[in-house]
């Protein structure tokens, strides 16, 4: 009996010690497409810190910005296939796979941060359903500032644009290029400076953020404010990995995502005018698009929305109905 008691006591001691030992941390690599100094990437680091804190060190995320681990075009596939458990990408980059993912690239539908947030709330459920079928779970999204045009000359309308090589980043931007008589060229943000320097691209549409990050004043001279749409990046997790986490870990990740998404959106809005100031400070002409150019763009935008509704089907109409259009 004494031997048994001694054994039981020893087993209890070992069990207590085992329970007291922390589980080995999971190390996650998180590829991101944009420069380390861009606010999206900076917020990725904030998110990683929050995850480390809220999981008590159970998940340790290393952020890889600037396409350094996977190029922007490869990030989603890398997450889907389990090469990495988590990462960030521009959602509308995948509209060619599922048109519903282009919900945020409808020209002049939601041109303010408040309206963009409202549109995302309307789109969230059908978008998440599509992504779940692709083995992905969205943790948070964050908008870019409104999109405008970068050129190397003054532009009053499409008559000034024929044949220009136009950097596109998704199907919507390629469509705009073609409608305006330009030639779309797919170029990732990390490759934009080189593309402009070598003449691969001569113009593009983006926010003030991209122009500032890539110092485009070294190659281009004019920025036209259009505020056509506010595209969103999204941080996604491999669904199989997500489903393998316990409820506490999932809740910790979601808390970190909710807080980071809100902070990232506020940061985007805070920086939107500042980027314009920096472009001007570096010699660029920053101005509103003229009436002729804007009228052409609005006509193109209406056509693009009709085409998106035709391709997105019932869910697309539900999104715009819920949004209030």
Backbone bond lengths (Angstrom), bond angles and torsions (degrees), N, CA, C in turn:
res aa  C-N    CA-C-N  psi(-1)  N-CA   C-N-CA  omega(-1)  CA-C   N-CA-C  phi
1 X - - - 1.454 - - 1.510 110.73 -
2 X 1.349 115.71 -40.99 1.462 118.93 179.90 1.521 110.65 -64.72
3 X 1.357 114.48 -38.03 1.470 118.17 178.58 1.520 109.76 -63.31
4 X 1.361 115.63 -42.61 1.466 120.02 -179.82 1.524 111.20 -63.17
5 X 1.346 114.72 -43.37 1.459 118.99 179.29 1.525 110.99 -62.69
6 X 1.328 114.19 -40.93 1.466 118.39 179.59 1.532 110.33 -63.65
7 X 1.354 114.14 -40.69 1.462 118.79 178.89 1.523 110.69 -64.67
8 X 1.342 115.09 -44.53 1.459 119.58 -179.48 1.516 111.03 -62.26
9 X 1.313 115.20 -41.30 1.468 119.10 179.41 1.520 110.66 -63.72
10 X 1.338 115.69 -40.52 1.463 119.07 179.97 1.509 111.90 -66.80
11 X 1.353 115.75 -40.32 1.466 119.83 178.53 1.514 111.01 -64.17
12 X 1.331 115.23 -40.63 1.464 119.26 178.82 1.519 111.34 -62.90
13 X 1.332 115.69 -39.63 1.468 119.87 178.50 1.516 111.12 -63.17
14 X 1.354 116.23 -43.66 1.462 120.27 179.51 1.521 110.99 -64.63
15 X 1.372 116.66 -40.76 1.457 120.42 179.71 1.516 111.04 -64.17
16 X 1.328 116.72 -42.60 1.462 120.85 178.49 1.518 110.90 -61.71
17 X 1.331 115.43 -42.02 1.464 119.47 179.94 1.524 111.14 -65.23
18 X 1.332 114.78 -40.26 1.472 118.74 -179.87 1.514 111.24 -64.37
19 X 1.343 116.51 -41.51 1.451 120.00 179.53 1.512 111.70 -66.77
20 X 1.311 116.76 -29.64 1.463 120.55 -178.87 1.518 112.21 -77.04
21 X 1.352 116.69 -22.38 1.462 119.96 -178.04 1.524 110.12 -74.02
22 X 1.325 119.13 133.92 1.463 120.47 178.07 1.521 110.87 -68.42
23 X 1.335 115.96 144.36 1.454 119.99 174.55 1.523 109.32 -66.01
24 X 1.325 115.95 149.56 1.457 119.77 179.04 1.530 109.50 -61.53
25 X 1.320 116.49 134.20 1.464 120.61 -178.62 1.523 110.56 -69.05
26 X 1.321 115.75 142.63 1.456 120.89 171.63 1.518 108.15 -85.00
27 X 1.311 116.82 130.71 1.468 121.20 178.30 1.522 108.56 -101.13
28 X 1.337 115.49 119.63 1.460 121.55 -178.76 1.527 109.74 -114.03
29 X 1.323 116.53 131.97 1.461 121.58 170.52 1.521 108.57 -92.08
30 X 1.342 116.56 137.20 1.463 122.07 -176.15 1.529 109.56 -125.71
31 X 1.331 118.25 95.15 1.460 120.20 177.05 1.524 111.90 -72.61
32 X 1.327 115.77 140.74 1.462 122.85 176.24 1.525 107.61 -135.08
33 X 1.326 117.35 149.62 1.465 120.87 -170.03 1.518 114.52 -89.17
34 X 1.342 117.48 -16.27 1.462 119.38 -168.84 1.525 111.93 -109.66
35 X 1.335 115.18 164.13 1.461 121.88 -172.74 1.527 111.98 -55.38
36 X 1.309 116.57 151.43 1.463 121.79 -179.24 1.516 111.41 -59.69
37 X 1.335 117.52 -29.25 1.459 121.55 -178.14 1.531 112.79 -86.25
38 X 1.338 117.83 -6.72 1.459 120.46 177.33 1.523 109.60 -73.31
39 X 1.324 116.99 146.12 1.463 119.65 -174.41 1.531 112.72 -63.93
40 X 1.340 118.00 -28.05 1.461 119.40 176.20 1.535 110.08 -62.40
41 X 1.325 116.04 -45.46 1.459 120.01 -179.82 1.525 111.13 -69.36
42 X 1.318 116.78 -39.24 1.460 119.78 176.76 1.519 111.01 -61.05
43 X 1.332 116.35 -39.84 1.459 119.62 178.15 1.529 111.46 -70.70
44 X 1.317 116.62 -26.43 1.462 119.52 173.42 1.518 111.19 -61.86
45 X 1.326 116.44 -38.68 1.463 121.08 177.31 1.529 110.26 -68.21
46 X 1.335 116.28 -40.53 1.479 120.42 175.56 1.527 109.80 -58.78
47 X 1.329 116.05 -44.91 1.466 120.78 178.78 1.526 111.00 -59.52
48 X 1.334 116.06 -46.06 1.465 120.08 -179.52 1.524 111.08 -60.35
49 X 1.326 116.88 -40.95 1.472 120.74 178.00 1.527 111.10 -63.41
50 X 1.329 116.30 -41.30 1.468 120.07 179.40 1.527 110.80 -65.39
51 X 1.324 116.73 -41.96 1.460 120.37 178.68 1.524 110.26 -60.98
52 X 1.317 116.30 -44.24 1.466 120.33 178.61 1.527 110.84 -58.92
53 X 1.337 115.22 -41.34 1.461 119.81 -179.74 1.520 111.67 -70.47
54 X 1.331 116.77 -48.53 1.461 120.03 -172.69 1.529 113.04 -73.83
55 X 1.340 117.11 -20.35 1.465 120.07 176.27 1.527 111.49 -99.11
56 X 1.325 116.29 9.64 1.476 120.87 -178.09 1.526 111.44 53.65
57 X 1.319 114.82 39.82 1.455 120.00 178.87 1.512 114.26 81.37
58 X 1.319 117.09 5.72 1.460 119.69 -177.65 1.518 113.94 -69.75
59 X 1.338 116.97 -28.07 1.465 121.83 175.57 1.518 108.09 -127.59
60 X 1.307 115.68 121.15 1.464 122.32 -178.39 1.526 108.60 -113.09
61 X 1.338 115.84 108.16 1.468 121.11 -175.22 1.522 110.53 -98.63
62 X 1.323 115.79 130.86 1.465 122.43 173.24 1.522 108.43 -108.04
63 X 1.327 117.05 120.94 1.461 122.72 -178.31 1.525 109.99 -86.72
64 X 1.330 116.24 133.76 1.468 122.80 178.25 1.527 108.20 -120.58
65 X 1.340 119.01 91.79 1.475 121.36 -175.92 1.528 112.42 -81.23
66 X 1.331 114.03 174.69 1.460 120.52 171.05 1.511 115.50 66.83
67 X 1.338 118.19 22.23 1.456 119.56 -178.81 1.510 113.41 67.16
68 X 1.335 117.40 22.69 1.459 121.03 -174.13 1.520 113.64 -74.63
69 X 1.332 117.55 -26.82 1.466 120.46 179.12 1.525 110.70 -97.62
70 X 1.319 116.01 -48.79 1.465 122.80 171.84 1.518 107.89 -134.48
71 X 1.328 117.19 139.95 1.450 120.18 174.58 1.517 109.93 -62.12
72 X 1.349 116.43 155.62 1.450 120.62 -176.24 1.516 113.48 -50.51
73 X 1.330 116.65 -41.96 1.451 120.63 -177.41 1.517 114.19 -70.80
74 X 1.344 117.36 -11.80 1.463 121.28 -177.04 1.527 113.18 -106.17
75 X 1.331 117.19 -7.13 1.468 119.82 -171.84 1.530 112.34 -65.15
76 X 1.310 117.52 -47.91 1.466 119.78 -177.26 1.524 111.09 -60.47
77 X 1.300 117.21 -46.22 1.460 120.93 -179.99 1.523 111.01 -62.45
78 X 1.326 116.91 -37.86 1.462 120.41 179.36 1.529 111.27 -62.40
79 X 1.337 116.06 -37.10 1.468 119.98 178.50 1.524 110.41 -73.61
80 X 1.309 117.15 -45.15 1.469 121.08 -179.58 1.526 112.03 -56.60
81 X 1.325 115.53 -40.06 1.467 120.42 -174.98 1.518 113.26 -90.99
82 X 1.334 117.22 0.91 1.457 120.12 175.20 1.512 115.31 82.83
83 X 1.344 117.41 13.14 1.467 118.39 175.58 1.524 110.61 -68.20
84 X 1.327 115.37 -32.57 1.468 122.43 170.07 1.532 106.51 -138.13
85 X 1.332 117.67 153.02 1.460 118.72 -177.39 1.523 114.58 -84.65
86 X 1.326 118.34 -16.82 1.460 121.35 -171.12 1.526 109.75 -153.59
87 X 1.333 117.00 155.22 1.457 120.43 176.81 1.512 110.59 -179.66
88 X 1.334 115.11 179.06 1.466 120.79 -177.77 1.516 110.27 -129.78
89 X 1.331 115.31 145.03 1.460 120.62 178.72 1.522 108.65 -155.39
90 X 1.323 116.72 157.37 1.461 122.94 172.45 1.520 108.28 -69.75
91 X 1.331 117.48 121.85 1.458 120.44 -172.43 1.528 112.32 -61.03
92 X 1.320 117.20 -42.95 1.465 120.02 -175.11 1.521 112.55 -69.88
93 X 1.322 117.74 -9.54 1.468 120.07 174.98 1.518 111.37 -62.87
94 X 1.333 116.36 -18.12 1.458 120.29 -176.27 1.522 112.47 -107.71
95 X 1.330 116.77 15.46 1.462 119.87 -179.93 1.526 111.81 -65.15
96 X 1.321 117.33 -22.50 1.467 119.71 176.79 1.526 111.21 -70.39
97 X 1.353 117.15 -23.09 1.463 121.51 177.40 1.528 110.95 -84.09
98 X 1.326 115.32 -39.31 1.463 121.41 -179.95 1.519 107.39 -148.14
99 X 1.333 119.33 108.84 1.469 122.00 -174.38 1.523 114.22 -53.37
100 X 1.336 118.01 -28.56 1.462 120.96 -178.74 1.524 111.28 -59.34
101 X 1.356 117.28 -25.80 1.460 121.37 -178.35 1.530 111.99 -73.94
102 X 1.324 117.39 -4.65 1.460 121.46 174.57 1.512 112.70 -95.65
103 X 1.319 117.48 18.82 1.471 122.56 -177.28 1.522 113.05 -56.01
104 X 1.328 117.69 -28.90 1.471 121.16 -174.70 1.522 112.88 -95.84
105 X 1.319 117.62 6.46 1.470 121.15 -179.46 1.522 111.93 -114.21
106 X 1.326 116.97 32.66 1.453 121.75 177.45 1.526 107.89 -92.87
107 X 1.327 118.18 107.38 1.466 120.79 -171.91 1.521 113.56 -56.21
108 X 1.319 114.96 128.51 1.469 124.89 172.47 1.533 113.78 67.06
109 X 1.337 117.65 16.44 1.468 120.97 175.94 1.526 110.42 -83.76
110 X 1.333 116.52 -45.72 1.477 121.46 179.71 1.518 107.69 -135.72
111 X 1.315 117.06 100.18 1.467 121.40 -170.30 1.523 113.83 -110.01
112 X 1.326 117.74 5.65 1.464 121.46 175.93 1.522 108.69 -123.41
113 X 1.319 116.50 163.91 1.462 119.43 178.36 1.523 110.72 -62.69
114 X 1.322 116.80 -41.00 1.465 119.75 -179.28 1.529 110.81 -63.46
115 X 1.342 116.35 -43.55 1.467 119.61 -179.47 1.523 111.20 -69.64
116 X 1.335 116.42 -36.25 1.458 119.76 177.73 1.527 110.90 -63.44
117 X 1.325 116.87 -41.02 1.472 120.76 177.38 1.531 110.68 -63.77
118 X 1.326 115.69 -40.45 1.459 120.27 178.34 1.535 110.83 -64.09
119 X 1.320 116.18 -40.68 1.457 120.54 178.75 1.525 111.00 -65.66
120 X 1.340 117.05 -39.22 1.467 120.43 177.63 1.527 110.79 -63.99
121 X 1.307 117.16 -39.78 1.470 119.68 177.33 1.523 110.51 -60.70
122 X 1.323 116.53 -37.76 1.460 120.40 178.55 1.531 111.58 -70.68
123 X 1.332 116.30 -32.37 1.466 120.95 -175.18 1.523 113.44 -89.57
124 X 1.326 117.27 -18.61 1.464 121.75 -167.80 1.530 113.01 -55.20
125 X 1.324 117.81 -48.51 1.470 119.60 -174.74 1.527 112.67 -64.19
126 X 1.344 119.67 -52.60 1.470 118.10 179.41 1.529 112.72 -65.61
127 X 1.319 117.40 -34.16 1.466 119.97 177.87 1.526 110.48 -64.45
128 X 1.333 116.60 -45.51 1.463 119.74 -179.29 1.525 111.77 -64.79
129 X 1.320 116.86 -33.48 1.465 120.06 177.06 1.526 110.89 -63.71
130 X 1.323 116.39 -44.09 1.470 120.67 178.92 1.517 110.88 -64.03
131 X 1.330 116.84 -43.82 1.453 120.29 -178.07 1.525 111.69 -68.50
132 X 1.335 117.48 -34.00 1.466 120.10 176.88 1.528 110.34 -61.73
133 X 1.346 116.66 -37.30 1.465 120.77 177.24 1.524 111.04 -66.27
134 X 1.337 116.52 -20.73 1.460 121.72 178.77 1.532 111.99 -98.34
135 X 1.333 115.87 16.27 1.464 122.67 177.41 1.523 112.75 67.27
136 X 1.347 115.91 37.97 1.465 120.64 -178.83 1.529 110.66 -132.32
137 X 1.334 115.13 147.20 1.461 123.27 174.50 1.528 107.67 -125.93
138 X 1.336 117.40 128.68 1.463 121.63 179.06 1.527 109.73 -84.86
139 X 1.325 116.35 128.68 1.467 120.66 176.12 1.517 111.70 -96.24
140 X 1.325 117.37 -42.76 1.465 119.34 173.68 1.518 110.08 -159.67
141 X 1.324 115.44 160.55 1.453 122.33 175.17 1.521 108.87 -125.78
142 X 1.326 115.81 160.73 1.465 120.46 179.94 1.524 109.32 -152.03
143 X 1.334 118.28 129.53 1.465 120.62 -176.66 1.527 113.31 -82.19
144 X 1.304 114.37 152.32 1.457 122.08 164.89 1.529 108.12 -85.46
145 X 1.328 117.67 161.22 1.467 119.14 170.80 1.526 110.57 -63.18
146 X 1.327 116.70 168.62 1.453 121.81 -178.81 1.522 112.85 -56.86
147 X 1.326 115.68 147.55 1.465 122.18 -174.79 1.526 111.98 -88.93
148 X 1.333 115.28 134.95 1.454 122.72 176.34 1.521 110.06 -136.75
149 X 1.327 117.01 -179.47 1.458 122.05 -172.00 1.522 113.18 -107.60
150 X 1.317 114.85 138.79 1.465 123.29 175.36 1.523 109.36 -109.90
151 X 1.354 116.11 128.35 1.458 121.66 177.80 1.527 110.15 -137.98
152 X 1.328 115.33 166.01 1.469 119.24 177.53 1.526 111.82 -99.94
153 X 1.342 115.96 0.61 1.463 120.85 176.84 1.525 109.24 -142.02
154 X 1.322 115.45 167.26 1.456 120.36 174.44 1.534 109.25 -66.39
155 X 1.321 116.29 138.62 1.460 121.46 -176.58 1.519 109.54 -131.06
156 X 1.349 115.81 131.27 1.468 119.67 176.95 1.525 112.47 -112.42
157 X 1.348 116.43 -12.19 1.455 119.47 179.66 1.513 110.98 172.82
158 X 1.322 116.76 -174.14 1.459 121.66 -175.15 1.524 113.13 -61.92
159 X 1.335 117.51 -23.46 1.467 119.95 179.16 1.520 112.03 -61.47
160 X 1.336 116.69 -22.07 1.470 121.45 -179.56 1.523 112.63 -91.67
161 X 1.337 118.18 1.02 1.464 119.95 -166.78 1.524 114.88 -117.67
162 X 1.300 118.44 -6.23 1.460 121.41 -174.33 1.514 113.49 -52.48
163 X 1.340 116.19 124.55 1.461 121.68 174.71 1.513 115.95 83.75
164 X 1.326 118.91 -4.19 1.459 120.40 178.12 1.524 110.33 -64.65
165 X 1.329 115.56 141.52 1.468 120.75 176.05 1.535 107.70 -84.63
166 X 1.310 114.62 116.06 1.460 121.77 -169.56 1.525 110.49 -111.47
167 X 1.308 116.44 118.74 1.467 120.61 178.52 1.531 109.85 -66.33
168 X 1.322 116.51 122.72 1.455 120.85 176.65 1.522 108.99 -112.26
169 X 1.332 116.40 153.03 1.466 119.88 177.49 1.520 112.74 -124.86
170 X 1.339 116.90 0.35 1.458 121.46 175.49 1.528 108.66 -167.49
171 X 1.335 116.50 -176.46 1.461 119.33 -177.17 1.529 112.29 -66.92
172 X 1.326 117.23 -33.63 1.467 119.88 -179.23 1.523 111.54 -64.87
173 X 1.328 116.73 -44.68 1.467 119.22 -179.09 1.523 111.20 -70.09
174 X 1.313 117.19 -32.04 1.469 119.76 175.03 1.527 110.47 -66.23
175 X 1.327 116.49 -39.41 1.468 120.64 178.38 1.521 111.21 -63.49
176 X 1.326 116.79 -44.95 1.467 120.45 178.84 1.519 110.66 -59.72
177 X 1.334 116.42 -43.27 1.462 120.08 178.82 1.521 110.86 -57.64
178 X 1.317 116.31 -48.56 1.465 120.23 -177.99 1.523 111.94 -65.28
179 X 1.325 117.35 -40.62 1.461 120.89 179.66 1.525 111.83 -63.80
180 X 1.331 116.73 -29.53 1.461 121.60 -179.68 1.531 112.54 -92.09
181 X 1.331 116.49 3.22 1.459 120.16 177.62 1.507 114.54 86.15
182 X 1.330 117.62 13.06 1.459 121.57 178.86 1.528 110.74 -97.52
183 X 1.314 115.98 172.50 1.464 122.19 -178.12 1.522 108.68 -109.37
184 X 1.335 119.36 111.76 1.468 120.32 -178.93 1.526 112.45 -72.24
185 X 1.318 115.13 137.08 1.464 122.43 177.31 1.531 107.47 -131.28
186 X 1.321 117.13 120.80 1.461 120.95 -178.35 1.520 109.60 -72.79
187 X 1.328 116.61 119.72 1.469 121.91 -179.86 1.527 108.28 -140.22
188 X 1.330 117.11 127.34 1.466 121.29 175.76 1.524 109.76 -73.51
189 X 1.322 116.26 154.68 1.465 121.05 -178.73 1.524 111.79 -57.24
190 X 1.324 116.95 -38.98 1.466 120.67 -178.10 1.526 112.09 -65.29
191 X 1.347 116.97 -19.85 1.464 121.45 -177.72 1.528 112.50 -105.23
192 X 1.344 116.87 4.39 1.458 120.22 -171.02 1.516 112.79 -66.10
193 X 1.327 117.75 -44.60 1.471 120.36 -178.39 1.520 111.33 -57.66
194 X 1.330 116.24 -44.80 1.459 120.27 179.55 1.523 111.20 -66.15
195 X 1.331 116.38 -38.76 1.466 120.17 179.63 1.520 111.15 -62.80
196 X 1.330 117.09 -40.40 1.468 120.72 178.31 1.519 110.96 -69.51
197 X 1.321 116.36 -39.68 1.472 120.65 -177.99 1.522 112.05 -66.52
198 X 1.323 116.74 -32.82 1.459 120.80 -175.93 1.524 113.16 -98.05
199 X 1.334 116.87 -1.53 1.457 119.89 178.94 1.510 114.61 82.61
200 X 1.333 117.72 6.55 1.464 120.59 175.44 1.528 109.64 -62.68
201 X 1.337 115.67 -35.55 1.464 121.85 175.18 1.523 108.78 -130.32
202 X 1.344 116.08 145.53 1.461 121.03 -177.99 1.523 113.02 -122.80
203 X 1.326 116.30 -8.53 1.464 121.49 -177.92 1.525 107.79 -162.27
204 X 1.328 116.17 163.85 1.465 118.88 176.01 1.517 110.28 -168.32
205 X 1.337 115.02 167.04 1.450 121.91 173.91 1.526 107.83 -113.52
206 X 1.314 116.05 133.05 1.460 120.67 177.97 1.515 108.01 -171.41
207 X 1.307 116.21 -174.31 1.461 120.88 177.36 1.523 110.40 -87.84
208 X 1.314 115.79 173.07 1.459 120.13 173.63 1.506 111.99 -61.97
209 X 1.329 116.24 -25.88 1.459 121.54 -178.86 1.522 111.81 -60.44
210 X 1.325 116.78 -49.00 1.465 120.29 -178.67 1.521 111.14 -63.62
211 X 1.325 116.65 -41.04 1.457 119.63 178.06 1.512 112.25 -61.33
212 X 1.316 115.96 -41.11 1.468 120.56 178.96 1.522 110.99 -68.42
213 X 1.326 117.10 -47.29 1.470 120.65 -178.26 1.518 111.42 -58.91
214 X 1.334 115.98 -38.63 1.465 120.29 -173.30 1.539 113.50 -99.48
215 X 1.331 116.45 7.20 1.478 121.24 177.59 1.526 111.11 48.75
216 X 1.329 115.79 51.38 1.463 118.80 -173.48 1.519 112.69 -70.11
217 X 1.336 118.04 -11.08 1.473 119.96 175.54 1.526 111.85 -62.41
218 X 1.319 116.64 -14.65 1.462 119.68 176.15 1.527 111.28 -71.80
219 X 1.331 117.49 -16.26 1.461 121.35 -175.56 1.531 113.55 -130.26
220 X 1.330 117.95 -26.44 1.460 122.17 -175.36 1.520 110.45 -124.13
221 X 1.327 116.41 160.91 1.467 118.86 -171.99 1.525 114.90 -123.73
222 X 1.333 118.36 -20.16 1.462 120.86 -173.18 1.532 111.57 -126.56
223 X 1.335 114.58 136.73 1.469 120.80 171.43 1.523 108.43 -123.60
224 X 1.331 115.51 126.55 1.468 121.11 179.94 1.530 109.66 -108.06
225 X 1.319 115.77 117.24 1.458 120.68 176.90 1.529 109.40 -69.96
226 X 1.300 115.44 125.78 1.455 121.47 179.08 1.530 110.13 -128.49
227 X 1.342 115.26 -36.04 1.465 121.06 -179.80 1.530 110.61 56.72
228 X 1.323 114.78 44.67 1.466 120.38 -174.06 1.531 112.14 -64.00
229 X 1.306 117.03 -40.70 1.469 121.96 177.54 1.523 108.45 -163.72
230 X 1.315 116.94 168.95 1.455 123.42 176.84 1.524 107.57 -120.48
231 X 1.329 118.09 93.05 1.466 120.04 -177.81 1.529 111.34 -69.96
232 X 1.307 115.98 154.22 1.466 120.42 -177.94 1.530 111.90 -116.28
233 X 1.323 115.41 137.86 1.456 121.89 164.87 1.527 107.92 -84.87
234 X 1.311 116.28 154.96 1.464 119.07 174.22 1.519 110.63 -136.85
235 X 1.323 114.63 140.61 1.461 122.08 175.16 1.520 106.97 -97.20
236 X 1.319 115.36 122.82 1.468 121.11 -173.49 1.518 110.81 -125.32
237 X 1.333 114.84 151.39 1.459 123.27 178.24 1.521 108.54 -119.21
238 X 1.323 115.71 143.28 1.453 120.57 172.55 1.534 108.93 -57.86
239 X 1.333 117.75 124.55 1.466 120.96 -173.38 1.524 112.28 -63.93
240 X 1.307 117.60 -35.48 1.468 119.85 178.28 1.523 110.56 -64.25
241 X 1.330 116.14 -39.64 1.461 119.96 175.97 1.530 110.03 -65.16
242 X 1.329 115.85 -45.00 1.471 121.28 179.30 1.533 110.88 -58.70
243 X 1.310 116.84 -46.70 1.461 120.94 -178.33 1.525 111.75 -65.06
244 X 1.332 115.89 -22.82 1.462 119.94 179.41 1.522 114.02 -82.63
245 X 1.338 116.90 -7.70 1.463 120.68 178.68 1.528 110.07 -85.32
246 X 1.330 116.90 149.41 1.457 117.93 175.25 1.531 110.04 -76.45
247 X 1.325 116.39 169.88 1.461 120.93 -174.10 1.524 112.46 -60.57
248 X 1.318 116.80 -35.70 1.467 119.58 -179.19 1.526 111.25 -66.47
249 X 1.328 115.89 -41.31 1.464 119.85 178.59 1.532 110.17 -66.40
250 X 1.326 116.84 -42.98 1.460 119.74 178.12 1.525 111.20 -60.74
251 X 1.322 116.16 -43.16 1.466 120.33 -179.94 1.527 110.97 -64.19
252 X 1.331 116.74 -38.40 1.465 120.64 179.42 1.521 110.70 -65.62
253 X 1.326 116.49 -43.67 1.461 120.80 178.53 1.527 110.65 -63.99
254 X 1.329 116.57 -43.23 1.456 119.68 -178.73 1.522 111.40 -66.15
255 X 1.330 117.13 -38.59 1.462 120.56 176.92 1.527 110.30 -61.16
256 X 1.329 116.02 -45.78 1.467 120.19 178.11 1.524 110.43 -61.29
257 X 1.348 116.47 -40.25 1.454 120.56 -179.99 1.516 112.75 -67.05
258 X 1.329 116.85 -44.28 1.466 120.32 -179.72 1.527 110.83 -61.60
259 X 1.315 116.46 -44.82 1.467 120.30 -178.60 1.525 111.28 -67.36
260 X 1.324 116.71 -41.34 1.466 120.16 -178.89 1.523 111.39 -69.07
261 X 1.333 116.39 -40.08 1.463 119.48 178.68 1.515 112.01 -59.90
262 X 1.330 116.76 -43.96 1.468 120.78 179.38 1.529 110.96 -65.08
263 X 1.327 116.40 -42.28 1.463 120.38 -180.00 1.527 111.30 -67.49
264 X 1.316 116.68 -37.17 1.467 121.44 -179.31 1.521 110.82 -67.30
265 X 1.328 116.60 -41.99 1.465 119.94 178.59 1.525 110.77 -63.48
266 X 1.329 116.88 -42.15 1.464 120.58 178.09 1.530 110.79 -63.18
267 X 1.334 116.23 -38.55 1.465 120.46 179.36 1.524 110.84 -66.54
268 X 1.315 116.99 -40.50 1.460 121.31 178.28 1.524 110.68 -59.30
269 X 1.315 116.77 -46.68 1.462 120.66 -179.45 1.526 111.08 -66.24
270 X 1.313 116.32 -38.83 1.469 121.13 179.30 1.528 111.21 -62.26
271 X 1.329 116.61 -36.90 1.465 121.29 -174.56 1.527 113.79 -87.22
272 X 1.327 118.16 -13.40 1.467 120.16 -168.73 1.530 112.82 -56.57
273 X 1.320 118.68 -48.01 1.465 120.66 179.26 1.525 111.48 -76.34
274 X 1.310 117.02 -30.85 1.468 121.06 179.22 1.518 111.16 -60.33
275 X 1.318 116.59 -38.69 1.468 119.45 178.45 1.523 110.86 -61.15
276 X 1.316 117.53 -40.99 1.465 120.37 177.86 1.528 110.81 -61.12
277 X 1.312 115.99 -41.72 1.462 120.44 178.49 1.522 110.92 -60.67
278 X 1.309 117.17 -39.06 1.467 120.82 -179.95 1.525 111.33 -70.37
279 X 1.311 117.47 -37.84 1.462 119.71 176.21 1.529 110.09 -61.79
280 X 1.326 116.35 -44.87 1.468 120.21 178.82 1.522 111.40 -65.22
281 X 1.320 116.51 -39.99 1.469 120.43 -179.54 1.525 111.56 -62.62
282 X 1.332 115.61 -24.04 1.463 119.73 179.65 1.528 112.13 -101.23
283 X 1.346 116.17 18.79 1.454 120.67 168.85 1.505 117.01 97.38
284 X 1.318 118.00 1.41 1.460 118.97 179.68 1.525 111.07 -83.03
285 X 1.318 116.16 150.06 1.460 122.29 171.90 1.523 107.93 -88.49
286 X 1.309 116.90 118.31 1.469 122.10 -179.31 1.522 107.71 -114.51
287 X 1.328 116.47 119.23 1.462 119.89 -175.68 1.527 110.72 -151.32
288 X 1.310 116.77 163.03 1.465 120.51 174.69 1.529 109.44 -70.30
289 X 1.315 115.60 148.38 1.464 119.53 175.39 1.518 109.47 -64.16
290 X 1.332 116.58 143.27 1.457 121.37 179.25 1.520 111.62 -70.29
291 X 1.323 115.32 166.60 1.470 121.36 -175.87 1.522 112.38 -59.06
292 X 1.327 117.04 -43.82 1.472 120.43 -178.32 1.526 110.98 -62.29
293 X 1.325 115.90 -47.91 1.464 121.00 -178.54 1.530 110.21 -64.52
294 X 1.320 116.50 -44.86 1.454 120.67 -178.02 1.529 111.27 -64.46
295 X 1.323 116.78 -38.92 1.470 120.41 178.49 1.523 110.71 -63.38
296 X 1.324 116.65 -42.21 1.466 120.24 176.89 1.530 110.57 -61.06
297 X 1.322 115.56 -44.04 1.460 119.92 -178.38 1.527 111.77 -65.09
298 X 1.308 117.18 -38.95 1.468 120.15 179.28 1.529 110.97 -66.31
299 X 1.321 116.98 -36.52 1.460 120.44 177.08 1.528 110.55 -65.41
300 X 1.331 115.18 -43.80 1.466 120.44 176.83 1.523 110.38 -62.90
301 X 1.340 115.94 -41.37 1.455 120.62 -178.88 1.518 112.68 -61.26
302 X 1.324 116.59 -42.82 1.466 120.15 178.86 1.528 110.72 -62.28
303 X 1.329 116.44 -40.29 1.461 120.99 177.95 1.525 110.85 -64.76
304 X 1.345 116.75 -41.76 1.461 120.73 -179.95 1.521 111.88 -64.74
305 X 1.321 117.25 -37.54 1.461 120.21 178.70 1.521 110.65 -65.80
306 X 1.329 116.50 -41.39 1.471 120.39 177.53 1.528 110.18 -61.82
307 X 1.319 116.71 -42.62 1.464 120.73 -179.46 1.527 110.80 -66.80
308 X 1.334 116.52 -37.52 1.463 119.62 178.48 1.526 110.45 -65.73
309 X 1.307 117.32 -42.28 1.459 120.54 178.39 1.532 110.83 -61.16
310 X 1.308 116.40 -38.21 1.461 119.70 178.98 1.527 111.32 -66.32
311 X 1.322 117.04 -36.14 1.470 120.29 -177.90 1.525 112.35 -85.25
312 X 1.334 117.45 -34.34 1.467 120.74 -178.70 1.516 112.27 -80.38
313 X 1.325 117.23 -21.04 1.450 120.75 174.83 1.517 114.38 73.17
314 X 1.313 114.69 -149.21 1.464 121.47 -173.82 1.526 112.47 -58.13
315 X 1.326 116.65 -40.94 1.464 119.25 -179.52 1.521 112.27 -64.25
316 X 1.325 116.77 -35.53 1.458 119.94 177.60 1.517 111.25 -62.68
317 X 1.318 116.22 -44.34 1.463 120.01 178.99 1.522 110.88 -64.98
318 X 1.331 116.12 -38.42 1.473 120.30 178.45 1.527 111.07 -61.14
319 X 1.321 116.09 -38.45 1.471 120.13 179.86 1.527 109.97 -63.19
320 X 1.331 116.45 -48.97 1.468 118.94 -178.40 1.525 111.45 -69.16
321 X 1.317 116.98 -33.96 1.462 119.19 176.04 1.527 110.86 -63.88
322 X 1.327 116.02 -44.96 1.463 120.55 179.39 1.519 111.67 -65.65
323 X 1.321 115.44 -33.96 1.463 120.45 178.76 1.527 111.13 -69.92
324 X 1.336 115.27 -30.54 1.458 118.37 176.80 1.503 115.16 110.38
325 X 1.338 115.15 15.29 1.467 119.10 179.27 1.521 110.39 -81.25
